[in-house]
Amino acid sequence: HGAGSLDVTLLDISQGGARLRTGGFSADLGEAVLTLDGQPQNGGVLRWIANQQAGMSFNECLSFDQLASWIHAKRD
């Protein structure tokens, strides 16, 4: 987010966005990039931040196949 990077925990993901555990960082709403292992970077916007969580909407929706394949690979 901005010029820095932060480690977050992915709590929930959909084709259009993600919910993240922030660990209490203070950030502003606005543009951000989410990088997940084995996936291209996902540009988007932080829409809300509350209770050490943040909601991000992606600029481009992930395809169903891309998301399903990533989830399946993480379960193994």
C-alpha positions, 0 to 999 in steps of 0.5 A: 500500500503506497510506497511500502509493503506489509505482510497480511493474512488472507481471511477470505477471497472472491473473484472481486476482492479479499478480506485481510487481517492487517495486524493493526497497521494504520493505512489509508483507503486507496490503491493497493496491490495484493501479492499471493503465492503462485499468482500475479499481483492483484491491483485494487483499492482498500475500501474499508479498514476496521478491527485489524481487518481490511477489505480490498476490491480488485481492479479486475475480477479473477477468473473462476478457474484461476481462483479455483485452481489457486484454492485447490493448490493451497489445500494440498 
